[in-house]
Amino acid sequence: GTLVLGNTAREVGLYEKQSSFHVQAKTVASTIRGNVFFNGPRAGINFNDGFGGGDLIEGNLVFSTCRESGDHGPMNSWDRQPFFVDGSVQMQWRTVRRNFFIDNYSPQEAVDQDDGSAFFYVEHNFLVYGERGMKNDFGGHDNHHHDNVYAYVGSALKVVETLPDHKDYFYNNKVVMTGLTVGNPICDGDAPTVLYNNSYFTPNGTLQECSMTLEDWQANSTSNDPNSTVAVTPSDATILAWASDLLGVDF
């Protein structure tokens, strides 16, 4: 596959505004690793479709994106139609790991999984700012966010209904929120969002999930976000220590 390794890119989009530092379409098994991208009008890294999959986005620093728009963030993906690749319409899983994404300017999400995006592992990232930590819409499914540190997001997630065999997962995350609700998981039906073992932090140490307090929601069923906790917002130093351990760098 294509290798995009160790580049620095800035100030793209002077003439073309619907542009990113890395855009791929109908491409399989790309590796985007160790790059520094900043100062652009739209998303920093953009996946146009779900062709093939098998991509790795690892160890990148992306910030100051979406400077001329109010959507997306450091990374954005779309997946509006199936492709038949190697005998299957299901793409290989994509992995987004050990990145440092800062969703400043017009923040929506650090990783914006838009328009049916599916089959993503988003794990061990330090994701700063945004309306929420995890998002998918318009038929998105099979998105797994785990072992991430989300710093100063509005809520943990907002997802849409899926089929029973294609649930979304959110687990083992540290989520520092500016709001007081987990957000919008699917709370019931045949394919509820799977949440567990998350550490939530809010300004006052309380949290609502599925129209209940976290404690009441957990007491309602053993499958309702088990082993998750809520506490008061930690210090910046504590958050940076988590990020340092996660990414193996000093802040």
N, C-alpha and C positions, 0 to 999 in steps of 0.2 A: 504493500500500500504506500500511499504518499506519506513522506516525512516532512514535518514542519518543526524544526528543532533550533532552539537557542537564538531566536531572532528578537530584535527590538523594533517596534513599529509605533509611530505616533503621527498625529495630524493627518489621518486619512479623511476623505470625504470633503475636500475643499470644493469639488465640483459635483460629484455624485453623492447624494445624501443618503440613499438607501444602500449603504456600503458598510463593510466590516473589515477587520484586519485579516480574518480568515473566513472564507465562505466556501462551502462545498455542496455540490449537487450531483446526484447519480455517481457517487464515489463510495468505495468500500475500503475498510480497514486502514484508515488514516491514523497517524500518530501526530498529535500536536503537543509538544513537550518543551518545557523550559523557556517559554517565550515571555516577553514583557510587552503588553499592548496597552496604550493609553491615548486619550484625546481623540475621540471619534464621534460622529453624529448619531450612530445607531449601535446595535449590539457589537460586542468585540469579536465574538466567535459565533458564526451562524451556520446551522445545518438546515439546508433547504428542504430535505426530504428524508424518508426512511429507507433509502435504497441500500440494501446489503447489510449495513451496520458493521459491527466489529471494530469500531473506532475507539481510540484511547486519547483522552484529553487529560494531561497530567502535568503537574508542577508548573503551572503558568501563573503569572501575576497580571491581572487585568483590572483596570480602573479608569475612571473618568470617561465612560462610554455614555451613549444616549444624550450627548450634549445638545442636540438639536431635535429631540423628540421626547415623548412622554410614555414610552413603552419599552419593553425588553430590559436588558441589563448587560452585564459582562458576557453572558452566553445566552443564546436563543436557539430554539429548534422548532421546526415544523415537520409534519408528517401527514400530508393530506390525502395520500392514495397509496395502495399497496403496489409493490413491485415483485415480479417473479424472478428470483435469483437463486441459482443452484438448486432448483427443484422445490423451492418453498417461497411462500409469500410472507413468511415471518423473518424479519431481519435478525441478524446476530445482535446480541446485547452490546450496547455502548457503555463505556466506563468513563466517568468524570471523577478524578481523584487527586487529592493532595494539591489542589489549586488554592490560591488566595485571590478571591474576587471581591472587589469593593464596588457596591452598587450605589454610587453617589450620583449627582446631577438629578436626573428624573427617574428615581428608582421604582422598579416594579418588583423584580426578583433578581438575585444574582445569577440563578440558573432558571431561565424562563422556558418551560416546556410547553410550547404553544401548539394549538391546532392539531390535536390528535397524536402528539409525541408519545412514543412508547418504547419499551425495552431499554431503559436507562438504569444503570447503577450510578448513583451520585453519592460518593462516600469519601470520608476523611478529608473534607474540604473546610477551609475557613472562609465563611460567606458573611460579609458585613453589609448591613443595611438592606432595605427593601420592604415592600408591603407585607411580604410573607416569605417563609423559608422554602416551601415546596409548592408548586402549582402545576396543574395540567387542566386543559379544557378541550371542548369540542371533540369528545371521544377519546381523549388520552387515557392510557392504561399501562399496567406493568411498569410503573416507575417506582424505584426503590431508593429512598434517601436514608442513609444510615451512617452513624459515626461521624457526623459533621458537627461543627461549631457554627451556629448562626448567632451573629451579634447585632442587636438592635434592629430586629425585624418587627413588623407590626403584629403578626401572628405566625403560628407554626406552618400552617398549610391551608390550601384551598384546592380541592380536587372535584372531579365529576364522577358520576356513576359508571361502573364497569360491569363486565360479565363476571360470573362467579370464579372462573379460572384465570382471571386477568386483573386481580386486585392490585391496588397501590399499597406500598409499605413505607412506614416511617418509624424508625427504631434506633435506639442507642445514640440519640442525638442530644446535644446541649443546645437549648434554644433560649436566648436572652431576648425577651419581647418587650416592646413598648406598650402593648395592649394587655388585656386581661382575659383573652380567650384563645383557645387552641386554633380557632379559625373555622374552617368548613370542611371537616372530614365527612365521609358518608357514614352515617351513624347506625343505619339499620338496613333491612332488605337482604337480598341474596349475596351481596358483595360489599360488605362494609369495609372501609379502609382499615388496614391492620396497623395499629400503633402499639408500641410497648417499650418499656425500659428507657424512656426519655427523661431528661432532666430539664424541666421548664423553670424559667426565672421571670418574674414580673415585678413591676414597681412596688406592689404591696404584698407580694407573696401569696396571692390567691389566683385561682384560674377557673374559668368555665370551659366545659367540654360537652358538646351535644346538649346544650341548654341546662346543664347541671354543674355543680361544683365538681372538680376533678375527683374528689373523694367520694361523692355520691355516685358519679358515673362508674367509678371502679367497683363500688359496692353492688352495683346493679347486675354485673356479670363478670366472671373471671376473664373474659376475653376483651374487656373494655380497658384498653391502655394499661395492662398490668405492669406493676413495678415502676411506673413513672411517678415522678415527684414534682413538687413546685416549691420554690423558695424565693426570697427577695433578690432583686437584681444585684449581682456581684460587682466588685470593683473592676475598673478597666484593667488593672494589673493582673487580676485573676483571669480575666478573659484572654489577655495576651499570653499568659502562662499556658493556658489550655492550647492556644494556637501554636505556641512554640513547641509544645510536646507533640502536637498533631502533625506539624509540617517538618519538624526537625530543624528549625531555624531559630535564631535569637531575635527578639524584638526589643 
